[in-house]
Amino acid sequence: MLSGFASCPGLFYDTLAPDGILFRIRIPGGILDSKQCYAIADLAENYGGGYVDVTNRANLQIRELRSGINTSVLQDLQNVGIGSRNVAVDHIRNIMTSPTAGIDHQELIDTRPFVKQWDDYLATHPSLGKLSAKFSVGFDGGGQVSVCHQLNDIMLAAVVIDGEVYFRLYLSVGQAGKPPLDMAIILLPEQCLPVLAALAEVYRHYTELHTKPKLRLRELLNNLGCESYLKEVEKLLGFPLPPSPVCDTTNSLSPLGVKNTVSSQYHHIGIHPQGQQGLFYVGVVLPLGRLESKQMRGFADLASEFGTGTLRLTPWQNLLLTDIPQAALSNVKNEITALNLDFSRSNINSALVACSGNQGCAAAATDTKGDAVRLANDLPTNLNLNYPVHIHFSGCEKSCAHHGNSDITLLGVSGQSENATVGAYQIYVGAGESDHKFGRQLYEYVSVDELTVFLEQMLRVYKMQCRNSNESFGEFVNRYEISQLQSLFSPIR
């Protein structure tokens, strides 16, 4: 374990939070085996709060640690493949790919080997630990469950051109929070690793020239320009980067043909056939991304008994059990219910996310986790929706729990009531272009006590007045002006 506290947590980089010490465990591609699950559950139970939180990069966080963890324990975790083999790069952001990589019957290519290659490269190049801890790489195989619109510094997304699979290169440039942009470059699968290595090396060179705080890749590209940056990459590679047949570099990931709707992000919830005949995966809802230690052990048991001993975490803070034979589905469903969890997209928790809030973060104005739990418990059980409605609780403007657009964003703000500081929320809706990154502001100040009334009214109006069962909440609200929505949604106060 490294001495002192770090601003970006890792397994070997402690971060001090209001609720104790915070550890973050990198899970490349979000894939865990049963042995790793048991070890993590033991760690959370023996040292932390008895639970783990899945993050929006398919990492795991262990919170409420009372003291640092013995070095021998951390080495034991490394021995079962938890955390990076190289401490120097353990704090670098997790490598992202679709949670259904290799089992998605619509995918163009299995991206799991690319995740492993890049993770191995990081582990054998400790100099990359000098990069910003927020340096992030993602791979998308072109399947139904896409991660194209997740925020990454570098995204390699599979496409088919003239019958052959390539990867298109996207880089994060411009305003913070925007999806990466198409560089009009296509790569053969075997070119991905050398190009990634060159992209990282040029970035590292400029990072070493830069004073603290560490330079983000987006900041480098904004200052240097993409063309100049890519020329230096080509010089290091010794060959030109192949241009794409489509040369429009102003477009974001939308040209890939992926429908970037909030509802499409939750297709993985429920029971789905895999690309392998006779096998299925089950997308399980984790309320607010939280998994108790006993539940984690339960899923490890299920994966070993009915599957191939692996489970997968998603960037939407849920979990997949994979490789389940059809004959075992009934038993698996019963066991999930026995763990007090379910796999229904109509469950309000399927698309409910929240940051750690003021119980775990000094920057948060509200108890987002507690308020989200209260909302989920208070909403009527008969409020069944056709599509998941993504509700995002954010304790401050940083939006740590969810970086993309949401159907409804509740932004925590502080207020005064009878000489006491109390929490409240600004409510934003829609996922279109807006002056505010959270969407269009619907209400300025809604107290915690009023949240359930407001949200229930909003969801009931959507359910009754949507055009058809295929219209998402985001599509519904974007048909109206804010004044019209305020009139439609306004509850009796």
QUISULMO-V942305 format. One record per run of one state. SS is the DSSP state (H for helix, E for strand, L for the rest). FROM is the first residue (numbers start at 1). TO is the last residue. If there is no record, write none. Layout:
SS,FROM,TO ; SS,FROM,TO
This chain:
L,1,14 ; E,15,17 ; L,18,19 ; E,20,25 ; L,26,27 ; H,28,30 ; E,31,33 ; H,34,47 ; L,48,50 ; E,51,54 ; L,55,59 ; E,60,65 ; L,66,70 ; H,71,79 ; L,80,86 ; H,87,89 ; L,90,95 ; E,96,97 ; L,98,111 ; H,112,123 ; L,124,125 ; H,126,130 ; L,131,136 ; E,137,140 ; L,141,153 ; E,154,161 ; L,162,163 ; E,164,171 ; L,172,180 ; E,181,188 ; H,189,209 ; L,210,216 ; H,217,224 ; L,225,225 ; H,226,237 ; L,238,242 ; E,243,243 ; L,244,252 ; H,253,256 ; L,257,262 ; H,263,266 ; L,267,269 ; E,270,273 ; L,274,278 ; E,279,285 ; L,286,286 ; H,287,289 ; E,290,292 ; H,293,306 ; L,307,309 ; E,310,313 ; L,314,318 ; E,319,325 ; H,326,338 ; L,339,341 ; E,342,342 ; L,343,347 ; H,348,351 ; E,352,354 ; L,355,356 ; H,357,359 ; L,360,367 ; H,368,378 ; L,379,390 ; E,391,394 ; L,395,407 ; E,408,417 ; L,418,419 ; E,420,429 ; L,430,435 ; E,436,436 ; L,437,438 ; E,439,447 ; H,448,465 ; L,466,472 ; H,473,477 ; L,478,481 ; H,482,489 ; L,490,493
